[in-house]
């Protein structure tokens, strides 16, 4: 029979650069499985536990922790070491009662920061698409694949603060002039600033945003900018 499904392994030399793993330690490393985030912008939970947080020494310990229900992502127990962890996800390590949120930082698209237990069920979600489902009801798709129906009219590229694991919208941030944003990719990843101007796009040029970051102002594509609050961030997104 022909092989079905993707490979669970990935050559270390081909791993995304931001994983920051030792390229010559072994030939292969865990690959991400299909899920809420793409491989380009996510870690397998096994790599998170072994290589980033160092709570497990090898994959055997990773699998044991997952099988015993000791690890949760966004309030949901994870049992597969290849499960992808991405932007704004929260990883809970139950034995030590520690919580980590994955955010862009220091030019890297994803790094873990430690957060308090009060924020473990809160997550910022960027709206990626909006369609009219039926009269006065809209269907929204979020950056991690979640969808929801609402009579409230939000705009694409706005941000919702949601509560997990039971989905509920706690707050909403409109992407507009004066709001606080964080850069999610590129050399400015992790930088926080204020929106000065939103420039209209064209067929060949995507919509762009002027963001002031201290003494400098940069122009960025709208798809790598995420609103995080009106004045300050609604939740912790930096150390």
Steps between C-alpha positions, in 0.01 A plus 500: 500500500608856436615713790226720641532826691797726557833409653513533878871579477685794351868535418651740750670692219155580358340608827382863512783728612303644791482156667857560621579130528843342463531415131765230542383336823309235303379447147127533561266702720125492556284647226175688560177319422208671320318717750420859598835639379729442203852358543653831388363674807470233768690251715411135566406474867775238538764752390350757738527268800844356421694776321339828609366458853728206590236332714567165330839353418394285205201400288421206727441744788299724268266216402464391862403852610250534215345157559457580870309819417760732653520742205225727368490748212232769525331304777481176302705190587737402220605139443704517178864625502459644148212732591582857379533788746473846344430870543339596834454135607535427873679186616418378851740267683293352780766339724675836553187714451680715241343681206670622183361716219663488158555848359731672249811631675844641414462443126370144544140418401446270800659486843348393834443750780388405848156631600286493812220253564251788468570521126527131414151489346530827304617524140523771234362388164535688173199493267610363161169488313136601531197374308129563535342176622138608515304812578688708759736210580866486396747214495856587598820300452791559739875462455511154663217356292218557749169628366203655675164657423399839635250776441774751585668653196880490528752577227759271347839561672331601826590302812274318745595412857347158557465274801590132472438210505132602488496749216382845605586850380619719787608808304563634152775725361446683174807543282500876453719806542624537857459138609786289634635225276768232506701390196470123454765427235810645338796686648263708716322196646409563862520879476199685640386835366211729412319518167556839336335436165331220306574515127261353246626213289475426130497195275879464518569663839334376821355737758779644715528665841729771634602403853694725736745315724671747729718725286442314173202446273476196272261404222383139525258268318176474691521120519805508732349751743260406781294739712547431871318787674379857483774653717679199649477129433192321635723211613871441548683468166857578608733416787 
